[in-house]
Amino acid sequence: MEGSLLTLIDLPDEVLLLILKNLDNIEVLYLFIDLNKRFNKLLHDSIFTNHLTMTGCSFNGSFDRLDNQILDRFCSQILPSIHHNIKWLDVECSSMEDVLLCTSYPYLCGLGLHNIDKHIALRIFTEETPLTHIFQDKISSLVIDVVQYGSFRMNDTSNSNIFANILTLFSKLKYFDYRSSFWYQSLFEMSTTISSSILLELHIKLDKFTDCLYLLDGRFDSLEKVFLDIYQISTPEIVINNKKLPKLKAFSLYSDQPTFQYNELIVPLLHRMVNLEQLDLHLVVHCEKRFVDGYNLKYNIINRLFQLNKFLFNIRSCLYLNDQICLLSNEDCQHSFNDFKNNKIISCVDYFQVFKHGQCHIYSYPYRAKTYEYITNNFPGGLFQYVREVSLYDDRPFEHEFFVKIAKSFPFMEQLTIYNRKPQKNKSYEQSKYDNQHLSPIQYPYLSVLELLSAHDDYVEQFLLDIKTSIIRTVNVQVLLSTLDRITQSFTRDATRINCGKLFSIYVPRDMSISTQLKDYFPHTKICTI
């Protein structure tokens, strides 16, 4: 370490800044502040001091408490010495008061509060506390995730109370990202007092489309940007407001639950946004006669929103087959996007004769969503760096080459679900070929959850044979024990032993006796009863 420090000290300021900027600013401040006058001067650069994330980040993306030794030094020495440079702070619940009250922050305008228990949130945003003056006088941008532990009550008004109290307390709030783990409780139905005349940008999860209509009924008349994640888009309990929304410039609507009311609810809502410039739609739509394609988007949206200059979408529409004479082909669908501007559009049309339905997936590329659902053999491939959850679905078999494509297309995939009951056709050929020569198995370096409850035995074998798949880390596999028994040849098969040794957990019937042979075959696996 001493040699490394000497090397750093010998570097010119410009090079040293480039190196330090690529490191975590909390670590840089903790290690190098007060080392000498030169480092102190460099570390007062705004890149290190204007936005501090005073949390640890776990493997699943949650915010954890900083190490006590690091936190104590920041609160006692570092934060008081740089407090006048700090404009944004991210803190988690257990260290919130320590960080916010250890010094004054004259230029603090942004705050991220993470993992705040709902009872604590109700207290600090309702009662007079030492934090109140910070919230009232300074904060114009707020990100908060409120969590609820344990069971919930259907008529609990905590969610709407917290939301309303924040809007009242933060009198200068213009940017608000509200993340609640109990968003399934309606925000507006139980409160008529929620409003703001100065809020410009809102990110929020809502339970029902009714809440969306309340939100856009005029009580937030200054909103310019709205980003909604709605669980259920269905017929609302109130009359649809037809009032125009001339101030709205950007709108995002995300919902991964199917809706039957695309034409009745979503399209009329968009028509109210007469000056909309940016639109992002992520939807699953059930259609009666035709898929949502480029012609539909042009007729219902683009030709009605004259100011629209950026349109991103990810829409999977589903259609029941009722002896339709003319069915849209993928070529027809792709042709419908020929005159779209500034976007590369991908389409994938599939028909499932066994199940009597079809689906049409259209999206603007590059693909930004974290999920990609119901991928079929017609999947065109590509690179999807943001996707973490994938599901595969078809009534035709998935062969080995298909899984090669999936691994290449989703390099950071963490969760994979397979819905396919059809056996692989090339299985016997691949087995004889692989048994006689070494081929590189497919790697899924980030895979941690694999759901195979609705998959044919061949796909379970696809992942458990070490000559086909290399499991890098321990994986939580959801699979029937009877399937495992067949694939592993009653827990004796050597070709599946390595990958089975990396399974995190398996589930067995409660009344089943767990044999020594089963335990030996899964030496590091948690065996759970159901």
C-alpha positions, 0 to 999 in steps of 0.5 A: 500500500505504501508503494502504491501511495508513493506512485500516486503522489508522484503523478500529475494532478490531471492524471491523479484526478482521472484515476480517483474519478473512476473509484467510489467517491466514499472510498476515495474520501475515506482513504485520502482526505487529510492525507496531505494538503495536495490530496485535500485540495483535489478531493474538494473537487465537486465530483467527490463531494457534491453527491454522496451515497452514504450506504452500502449496496448488497448483491440484490441492489438493496441499500445497507448500512455503511460499516460502523467505522467508516460511518463514524469517521464520516460523521465526526470528521469528513462530512463537517469538513466538506458540508458546504460542497454537498448538494445530494445525499443518499442515506438508509434508515438506520444511519439517517439521523446520524448523517443528516444531523452531524453537521449543517448542509447549506446547499443540500437540495437533493435527498435519497432516503432508502429502506425507510420503515413505514412507521418511521416514515409516518413519524418523521413526516408527520411529527416535529423532529430535528429533521423537519427543518432540513426537509422543509427549507432545503430539499427540492429533489427527493427519492424515497423507498418506504418498506413494510415488514409483515402483513398488511391490512386492506384498508390501511391508509399508510401509503396515502398518508405518507405520500400526502405528508411528504408533499406538505412537509417538503414545501419546495419539492419539484422532483419526487421519486416515491418507491413504496413496497405497499403500492398495492394500496390505493393512493388517492381513493382514501385521500382527497388532500393529496396535491401539489402546485409546484411539483414538476416531475413524479416517478411512482408505482400505482395499484390501479388505473383509477389512481392514474386518473386521480393523479392527472385530474388537475391536483398536480397542475404543474407536472411536466414529466410523469413516470408511472408503473401501474399494476392493473389497467382495467375499467376505473371506478370513476368517470374518465376526465377529458381535461387536456394536460397542456403542461405535460412534456414527458410521460412513461407508462409501465405495466407488465400485467395484461390489459383488455382496455388499451383502446378504451383507457390508454389511448384516450389518456394519451390524447389529453397530452396535447403537447407531449414531446417524449413517450415511453410505453411498456404494455401487455395488451389483449386484443380482439381482432388485430395486434398492436403494430406500427399502423396502430401506433401511427393512427392512435398516437403519433398522428394525434400528438403533434409535438412528439419527437421521442417515442420508445415502446415495448408492447406485447399484444396477444390475440385469441385465434377464432378462425381468422382468415388473414393473420398478420405475418412478421414481415407485414408487422415489420413493414408497418414501421417503415416510415418511423423516424429515429428508431430501430424497431424490432417485431416478432410475431408468433402463432401457437396452434396448440393453444389457439392464440398468437402474440406480437412483440414490438419494441424500439431498440436498444431495449431498456427494460429489465425483463424480456418475457415469452421468448420463442424460437423466432427470437431474432437475437441481439444484445440486451444489456439491461435485461435481468429476467427472461422467460421462454415460451413455445409449443415447438422445442427449444434446441441447444443452439437456441440456448446458445443464442439466449446466453449471448443475447442476455449476458447479465441474465439473473432469472430464467423461466421456461414454459415448454412441454415439447421434447427436444428433437436433436437430443439423441444426436447431441448426446452421442456427439457430446459424449465422444468429444469435448465441447464448451458448455454454455455459461450463464455467469449471473444466473441465480434463479432457474424456474423449470416447473413447467418445462419438459425433462429435456430442458432440466437435463439441458441445465444439469448436464455439465457438458451442456451448461456450466453453472458458475454460481449457486442457483435456486432451481425450482423443479419437481423432485420426480423430474430430478429423480428421472434426470439423475437416474435416481441420484446416481448419474455422474454427468449431472452430479457437478451441476446438482452440487451447485443448486442452492435449494430444492423442494420435496413433499413433506411426507417424503423421507429424505434418503442418505443417497439424496443428501449425498447427491446434493451436498451443498443444497438446502432441501426444503419440504412443502 
